[in-house]
């Protein structure tokens, strides 16, 4: 089973499951998870080939959704589900395949479509780091800076670096091989009829108006909202606004 961080205690409300994106981990969501755990249990898994979860020879969305389903079964069988980016796609596939396990769905800055960009340059940058010369995360950040100029991303990646063991907590070989699957989205002949919020950064181009007809065909109850002054990393750029939107959605009575 996936490695899972848990926060808070069980209440009358279903647990909130938070699913991170590509190159992320459950730890990236610590602040929001702890704040949301004031009113319910929060569970945050490391996806396969990430963090402290197992490494596998595949990285498809059906596989990721099946992994998440097992975690939900172990925590009562139903959750409110939040997924960002790649984690948002995994969450959508789970909701479409196992709708009975998802009370409400929040998809953060991603659509159920194939994207044309690649994340290969980040894999190349991590592989270029000479881990034998790394004794602290700052050393790795300094090396990453040669290929990744964004300091936020440098910090983000090095959160998944085991400095003591001198290894990345990613299965870079499989992520590279299955990048087309990660950028794509599987065809699924079903729909999720529950409440769904597609929350985007106002400065992001991941969820466009042209995507809405497809989203509504798969998620008829979909609503759309944007967070001002935020891009794709909306939860990190505007954490309080993101948290407020999440709370409003979970508290909304249809």
C-alpha positions as a Markdown table, in Angstrom:
| # | Residue | x | y | z |
|---|---|---|---|---|
| 1 | Unk | 0.0 | 0.0 | 0.0 |
| 2 | Unk | 1.0 | 3.6 | -0.5 |
| 3 | Unk | 2.9 | 5.5 | 2.3 |
| 4 | Unk | 0.3 | 7.7 | 3.9 |
| 5 | Unk | 0.6 | 10.7 | 6.3 |
| 6 | Unk | -2.5 | 11.2 | 8.5 |
| 7 | Unk | -3.6 | 14.3 | 10.4 |
| 8 | Unk | -6.4 | 14.9 | 13.0 |
| 9 | Unk | -9.0 | 12.4 | 14.1 |
| 10 | Unk | -12.1 | 10.8 | 12.7 |
| 11 | Unk | -15.3 | 12.9 | 12.8 |
| 12 | Unk | -18.8 | 12.6 | 11.4 |
| 13 | Unk | -17.4 | 14.1 | 8.2 |
| 14 | Unk | -15.5 | 11.9 | 5.7 |
| 15 | Unk | -11.8 | 12.1 | 5.7 |
| 16 | Unk | -10.1 | 14.5 | 3.2 |
| 17 | Unk | -7.6 | 12.8 | 0.9 |
| 18 | Unk | -5.0 | 15.1 | -0.6 |
| 19 | Unk | -3.1 | 13.8 | -3.7 |
| 20 | Unk | 0.1 | 15.6 | -4.7 |
| 21 | Unk | 1.3 | 16.2 | -8.3 |
| 22 | Unk | 4.3 | 15.1 | -10.3 |
| 23 | Unk | 7.6 | 15.3 | -8.4 |
| 24 | Unk | 5.7 | 16.1 | -5.2 |
| 25 | Unk | 5.0 | 14.2 | -2.0 |
| 26 | Unk | 2.5 | 14.2 | 0.8 |
| 27 | Unk | 4.9 | 16.4 | 2.8 |
| 28 | Unk | 4.4 | 19.2 | 0.4 |
| 29 | Unk | 0.9 | 19.6 | 1.7 |
| 30 | Unk | 1.7 | 19.6 | 5.4 |
| 31 | Unk | 0.5 | 23.1 | 6.2 |
| 32 | Unk | -2.8 | 22.8 | 4.5 |
| 33 | Unk | -3.3 | 19.3 | 5.7 |
| 34 | Unk | -2.7 | 20.3 | 9.3 |
| 35 | Unk | -5.1 | 23.3 | 9.1 |
| 36 | Unk | -7.8 | 21.2 | 7.4 |
| 37 | Unk | -7.4 | 18.5 | 10.2 |
| 38 | Unk | -9.0 | 20.8 | 12.7 |
| 39 | Unk | -12.4 | 19.6 | 11.6 |
| 40 | Unk | -11.8 | 16.1 | 10.2 |
| 41 | Unk | -9.2 | 13.4 | 9.5 |
| 42 | Unk | -6.9 | 14.3 | 6.6 |
| 43 | Unk | -4.9 | 11.6 | 4.7 |
| 44 | Unk | -2.1 | 12.4 | 2.3 |
| 45 | Unk | -0.5 | 9.6 | 0.4 |
| 46 | Unk | 2.8 | 9.5 | -1.5 |
| 47 | Unk | 1.9 | 8.3 | -5.0 |
| 48 | Unk | 3.7 | 5.3 | -6.5 |
| 49 | Unk | 7.3 | 6.1 | -7.7 |
| 50 | Unk | 7.3 | 9.2 | -5.3 |
| 51 | Unk | 8.3 | 9.8 | -1.7 |
| 52 | Unk | 8.3 | 6.9 | 0.6 |
| 53 | Unk | 5.8 | 4.8 | -1.4 |
| 54 | Unk | 6.8 | 1.8 | -3.4 |
| 55 | Unk | 8.5 | 1.9 | -6.8 |
| 56 | Unk | 6.7 | 0.2 | -9.6 |
| 57 | Unk | 7.2 | -0.6 | -13.2 |
| 58 | Unk | 4.3 | 1.5 | -14.4 |
| 59 | Unk | 2.9 | 5.0 | -13.8 |
| 60 | Unk | -0.5 | 5.0 | -15.5 |
| 61 | Unk | -3.6 | 6.7 | -14.1 |
| 62 | Unk | -5.6 | 3.5 | -13.7 |
| 63 | Unk | -2.8 | 2.1 | -11.6 |
| 64 | Unk | -2.5 | 5.3 | -9.5 |
| 65 | Unk | -6.3 | 5.3 | -9.0 |
| 66 | Unk | -6.3 | 1.7 | -7.9 |
| 67 | Unk | -3.6 | 2.5 | -5.4 |
| 68 | Unk | -5.7 | 5.4 | -4.0 |
| 69 | Unk | -8.7 | 3.2 | -3.8 |
| 70 | Unk | -6.9 | 0.8 | -1.5 |
| 71 | Unk | -6.0 | 3.6 | 0.8 |
| 72 | Unk | -9.6 | 4.8 | 0.9 |
| 73 | Unk | -10.8 | 1.3 | 1.7 |
| 74 | Unk | -8.4 | 1.3 | 4.7 |
| 75 | Unk | -9.8 | 4.6 | 6.0 |
| 76 | Unk | -13.5 | 4.0 | 5.9 |
| 77 | Unk | -14.4 | 3.6 | 2.3 |
| 78 | Unk | -15.4 | 7.2 | 1.4 |
| 79 | Unk | -13.4 | 10.4 | 1.2 |
| 80 | Unk | -13.6 | 14.0 | 0.0 |
| 81 | Unk | -10.9 | 14.0 | -2.6 |
| 82 | Unk | -8.5 | 16.8 | -3.6 |
| 83 | Unk | -5.9 | 16.3 | -6.3 |
| 84 | Unk | -3.4 | 18.7 | -7.8 |
| 85 | Unk | -2.0 | 18.4 | -11.4 |
| 86 | Unk | -1.0 | 14.8 | -11.9 |
| 87 | Unk | -2.7 | 14.0 | -8.6 |
| 88 | Unk | -5.8 | 15.7 | -10.0 |
| 89 | Unk | -5.8 | 13.4 | -13.0 |
| 90 | Unk | -5.4 | 10.4 | -10.7 |
| 91 | Unk | -8.3 | 11.7 | -8.6 |
| 92 | Unk | -10.5 | 12.2 | -11.6 |
| 93 | Unk | -9.9 | 8.6 | -12.8 |
| 94 | Unk | -10.7 | 7.3 | -9.3 |
| 95 | Unk | -13.9 | 9.3 | -9.2 |
| 96 | Unk | -14.9 | 8.0 | -12.6 |
| 97 | Unk | -14.1 | 4.4 | -11.9 |
| 98 | Unk | -15.1 | 4.2 | -8.2 |
| 99 | Unk | -17.7 | 7.0 | -7.7 |
| 100 | Unk | -19.0 | 5.4 | -4.5 |
| 101 | Unk | -15.7 | 6.2 | -2.8 |
| 102 | Unk | -15.7 | 9.9 | -3.5 |
| 103 | Unk | -18.2 | 12.2 | -1.7 |
| 104 | Unk | -16.9 | 15.4 | -3.3 |
| 105 | Unk | -14.1 | 16.1 | -5.8 |
| 106 | Unk | -11.8 | 19.1 | -6.0 |
| 107 | Unk | -9.4 | 19.1 | -9.0 |
| 108 | Unk | -6.7 | 21.7 | -8.7 |
| 109 | Unk | -5.4 | 23.3 | -11.9 |
| 110 | Unk | -5.7 | 20.4 | -14.3 |
| 111 | Unk | -8.1 | 19.1 | -16.9 |
| 112 | Unk | -8.8 | 15.6 | -18.2 |
| 113 | Unk | -6.9 | 16.2 | -21.4 |
| 114 | Unk | -3.5 | 15.5 | -22.9 |
| 115 | Unk | -0.9 | 18.3 | -22.6 |
| 116 | Unk | 1.8 | 19.0 | -25.1 |
| 117 | Unk | 4.5 | 20.2 | -22.7 |
| 118 | Unk | 7.1 | 17.8 | -21.2 |
| 119 | Unk | 8.7 | 17.6 | -17.8 |
| 120 | Unk | 11.7 | 15.8 | -19.1 |
| 121 | Unk | 14.0 | 18.8 | -18.5 |
| 122 | Unk | 13.4 | 18.5 | -14.8 |
| 123 | Unk | 14.3 | 14.8 | -14.9 |
| 124 | Unk | 17.5 | 15.7 | -16.7 |
| 125 | Unk | 18.2 | 18.4 | -14.1 |
| 126 | Unk | 17.9 | 16.0 | -11.2 |
| 127 | Unk | 20.0 | 13.4 | -12.9 |
| 128 | Unk | 22.7 | 16.0 | -13.5 |
| 129 | Unk | 23.1 | 16.6 | -9.8 |
| 130 | Unk | 26.3 | 15.0 | -8.5 |
| 131 | Unk | 24.8 | 13.5 | -5.3 |
| 132 | Unk | 28.3 | 12.5 | -4.1 |
| 133 | Unk | 28.9 | 16.2 | -3.5 |
| 134 | Unk | 25.7 | 16.8 | -1.6 |
| 135 | Unk | 25.8 | 17.0 | 2.2 |
| 136 | Unk | 22.7 | 19.2 | 2.6 |
| 137 | Unk | 19.7 | 20.2 | 0.5 |
| 138 | Unk | 21.2 | 23.6 | -0.3 |
| 139 | Unk | 24.1 | 21.8 | -2.1 |
| 140 | Unk | 21.6 | 20.1 | -4.4 |
| 141 | Unk | 19.7 | 23.4 | -4.9 |
| 142 | Unk | 22.9 | 25.1 | -6.0 |
| 143 | Unk | 23.5 | 22.4 | -8.6 |
| 144 | Unk | 19.9 | 22.4 | -9.8 |
| 145 | Unk | 20.1 | 26.2 | -10.3 |
| 146 | Unk | 22.3 | 25.5 | -13.4 |
| 147 | Unk | 19.3 | 24.0 | -15.1 |
| 148 | Unk | 16.3 | 25.2 | -13.1 |
| 149 | Unk | 16.3 | 28.9 | -12.4 |
| 150 | Unk | 13.1 | 29.0 | -10.3 |
| 151 | Unk | 14.1 | 28.9 | -6.6 |
| 152 | Unk | 10.7 | 27.6 | -5.6 |
| 153 | Unk | 11.0 | 24.6 | -7.9 |
| 154 | Unk | 14.6 | 24.0 | -6.6 |
| 155 | Unk | 13.2 | 23.9 | -3.1 |
| 156 | Unk | 10.2 | 21.8 | -4.2 |
| 157 | Unk | 12.4 | 19.1 | -5.8 |
| 158 | Unk | 14.9 | 18.9 | -3.0 |
| 159 | Unk | 12.1 | 18.1 | -0.5 |
| 160 | Unk | 12.2 | 14.7 | -2.2 |
| 161 | Unk | 15.9 | 14.2 | -1.8 |
| 162 | Unk | 17.2 | 11.7 | 0.8 |
| 163 | Unk | 20.5 | 13.5 | 1.6 |
| 164 | Unk | 21.8 | 10.8 | 3.9 |
| 165 | Unk | 21.2 | 8.0 | 1.4 |
| 166 | Unk | 22.2 | 10.4 | -1.5 |
| 167 | Unk | 19.2 | 9.4 | -3.7 |
| 168 | Unk | 16.1 | 11.0 | -5.2 |
| 169 | Unk | 12.8 | 9.7 | -3.8 |
| 170 | Unk | 11.5 | 9.3 | -7.4 |
| 171 | Unk | 11.6 | 6.4 | -9.8 |
| 172 | Unk | 13.1 | 8.7 | -12.5 |
| 173 | Unk | 13.5 | 5.9 | -15.1 |
| 174 | Unk | 9.8 | 4.9 | -15.0 |
| 175 | Unk | 8.6 | 8.5 | -14.8 |
| 176 | Unk | 10.7 | 9.3 | -17.9 |
| 177 | Unk | 9.4 | 6.2 | -19.8 |
| 178 | Unk | 5.8 | 6.8 | -18.9 |
| 179 | Unk | 5.8 | 10.6 | -19.4 |
| 180 | Unk | 3.4 | 10.3 | -22.3 |
| 181 | Unk | 0.9 | 8.6 | -20.0 |
| 182 | Unk | 1.4 | 11.2 | -17.3 |
| 183 | Unk | 0.8 | 14.1 | -19.8 |
| 184 | Unk | -2.2 | 12.3 | -21.3 |
| 185 | Unk | -5.6 | 11.1 | -19.9 |
| 186 | Unk | -7.2 | 7.7 | -20.4 |
| 187 | Unk | -10.5 | 7.2 | -22.2 |
| 188 | Unk | -13.1 | 6.2 | -19.6 |
| 189 | Unk | -16.7 | 5.4 | -20.5 |
| 190 | Unk | -18.3 | 6.6 | -17.3 |
| 191 | Unk | -19.0 | 9.8 | -15.4 |
| 192 | Unk | -19.0 | 11.1 | -11.9 |
| 193 | Unk | -22.3 | 12.7 | -10.8 |
| 194 | Unk | -21.2 | 14.1 | -7.5 |
| 195 | Unk | -20.2 | 17.6 | -6.6 |
| 196 | Unk | -16.9 | 18.6 | -8.4 |
| 197 | Unk | -15.0 | 21.8 | -8.3 |
| 198 | Unk | -12.3 | 22.6 | -10.9 |
| 199 | Unk | -10.2 | 25.3 | -9.1 |
| 200 | Unk | -7.5 | 27.0 | -11.2 |
| 201 | Unk | -4.9 | 29.7 | -10.9 |
| 202 | Unk | -6.0 | 32.8 | -12.7 |
| 203 | Unk | -2.5 | 33.1 | -14.3 |
| 204 | Unk | -2.4 | 29.4 | -15.4 |
| 205 | Unk | -3.4 | 28.0 | -18.8 |
| 206 | Unk | -3.9 | 24.4 | -17.7 |
| 207 | Unk | -7.7 | 24.6 | -17.6 |
| 208 | Unk | -9.1 | 26.6 | -20.5 |
| 209 | Unk | -12.7 | 27.5 | -21.6 |
| 210 | Unk | -12.3 | 25.0 | -24.4 |
| 211 | Unk | -11.9 | 22.2 | -21.9 |
| 212 | Unk | -15.2 | 22.8 | -20.1 |
| 213 | Unk | -17.5 | 20.8 | -22.5 |
| 214 | Unk | -15.4 | 17.7 | -21.9 |
| 215 | Unk | -15.2 | 18.3 | -18.2 |
| 216 | Unk | -18.9 | 18.7 | -18.0 |
| 217 | Unk | -19.5 | 15.5 | -20.0 |
| 218 | Unk | -17.5 | 13.5 | -17.5 |
| 219 | Unk | -18.4 | 15.5 | -14.4 |
| 220 | Unk | -21.9 | 16.9 | -14.9 |
| 221 | Unk | -21.9 | 18.6 | -11.5 |
| 222 | Unk | -18.7 | 20.5 | -12.2 |
| 223 | Unk | -18.2 | 24.0 | -11.1 |
| 224 | Unk | -15.3 | 26.3 | -12.0 |
| 225 | Unk | -13.4 | 28.9 | -10.0 |
| 226 | Unk | -10.1 | 30.8 | -10.2 |
| 227 | Unk | -7.8 | 32.1 | -7.5 |
| 228 | Unk | -6.4 | 35.5 | -8.4 |
| 229 | Unk | -2.7 | 36.1 | -8.6 |
| 230 | Unk | -1.9 | 32.4 | -8.8 |
| 231 | Unk | -0.5 | 30.1 | -11.4 |
| 232 | Unk | -0.3 | 26.3 | -11.6 |
| 233 | Unk | 1.1 | 26.0 | -8.0 |
| 234 | Unk | -2.0 | 27.8 | -6.7 |
| 235 | Unk | -1.9 | 26.1 | -3.3 |
| 236 | Unk | 1.7 | 27.2 | -2.7 |
| 237 | Unk | 1.4 | 30.7 | -4.2 |
| 238 | Unk | -1.9 | 31.6 | -2.5 |
| 239 | Unk | -2.3 | 29.1 | 0.4 |
| 240 | Unk | -4.9 | 31.0 | 2.4 |
| 241 | Unk | -7.1 | 31.7 | -0.6 |
| 242 | Unk | -6.7 | 28.1 | -1.7 |
| 243 | Unk | -7.7 | 26.9 | 1.8 |
| 244 | Unk | -10.7 | 29.3 | 1.9 |
| 245 | Unk | -11.9 | 27.9 | -1.4 |
| 246 | Unk | -11.4 | 24.3 | -0.3 |
| 247 | Unk | -13.3 | 24.9 | 3.0 |
| 248 | Unk | -16.2 | 26.7 | 1.2 |
| 249 | Unk | -16.5 | 23.8 | -1.3 |
| 250 | Unk | -16.5 | 21.2 | 1.4 |
| 251 | Unk | -19.0 | 23.1 | 3.6 |
| 252 | Unk | -21.4 | 23.9 | 0.7 |
| 253 | Unk | -24.8 | 22.3 | 1.1 |
| 254 | Unk | -26.2 | 21.3 | -2.3 |
